[in-house]
Amino acid sequence: MKTRLTEQFGIRHPILCAPMALIAGGRLAAAVSDAGGLGILGGGYAGALGGEPDLEQELALVKGRKFGVGFISWALDRAPQALDGALKHFPYCVFLSFGEPKPFAKKIHDARARLICQVQTLRHAEQAVDAGADAIVAQGTEAGGHGASRSTLPLVPEVADFLTKRAPKTLLLAAGGIADGRGLAAALMLGADGVLAGTRFWASAEALTPQAMMDRAMRATGDDTVRTKAIDALRGVPWPEEFSFRVLKNKLTDQWAHREAEAARARGSLAKAYAEARAKQDLDMYLTVVGEAAGLLHDRPGAASIIESMVQQAESLLKRGGSLDFRTSKAAS
């Protein structure tokens, strides 16, 4: 499946793995790249909050492959040395999201790495272009983890139109709710050059996802997720106000998800209890971070199988267009 993304990045399929903190380690990134996509390790909070996988150890697992590393930009502001450490491993790209990318752009390009910026609004897209981004990921609110309020379906073509006018050579990827060939085909039709998939790779054999979380997600639908700012406030993580957090509902979200103002006043009050729940894997309090595509998860295959299935479905849909009854074709496959 050829697109501008596959041609410019030198990959076989227009599929990138999202750099999910705590989940996208070296095994997953390597598997995605080996299967013809591009695996991106989750550098997360750049070690600023502690408790994350050792990035150096995970980077050792992708040695000799084309790979990327992703960071939360506002956390990288506090720990810029993490970027220096990652660049020593010669990543093909660095993925930045949730903050101003410009302070890091020159260092990334000087290291001959591509800069990918994830955006949630047109203002973010303008910042990414001003920073010289090689590719922009338009992330819809359907995504798991942190994001904003724009939906994937209208955001992607709006960013595509913006790039056509401002930076036509900049690549565009879609993210948020994309977990199978239907999502890939739709993203390409909306004007994207490829997709960034999170939740589907979250549920892969190579992901660092605990099995107990997988079991919960397999029983869930998209209706069982919630987006809220309350939990970050309660656990004392200093996320910018414009971003919220999509997770599977549990006892903690049932109690607090819609009490954001109250949670803001109680900032950090559950930090210790949340850390203890994480250590014990108490999923009534510790969050299972997954997107609305949870309802499309029915197994935990390898990354190569996920990519093969996505590409085959997308190619079939794009060739036959509206005449294809996907439900019939899926049952027959």
Buried (B, 14 or more C-beta within 10 A) or exposed (E): BEBBBBEBBEBBBBBBBBBBBBBBBBBBBBBBBBBBBBBBBBBBBBBBBEEBBEBEEBBEBBEEBBBBBBBBBBBBBBBEEBBEBBBEBEBBBBBBBBBBBBBBBEBBBEBEBBBBBBBBBBEBBBBBBBBBBBBBBBBBBBBBBBBBEBEBBEBBBBBBEBBEEEBEEBBBBBBBBBBBBBBBBBBBBBBBBBBBBBBBBBBBBBBBBBEEBBEBBEEBEBEBBBBBBBBBBBBBBEBEEBBBBBBBBBEBBEEBBEBBEEBBEBBEBBEEBBBEBBEEEBBEBBBBBBBBBBBBBEEBBBBBBBBBBBBEBBBBBBEEEEEBEBEEBEEEE
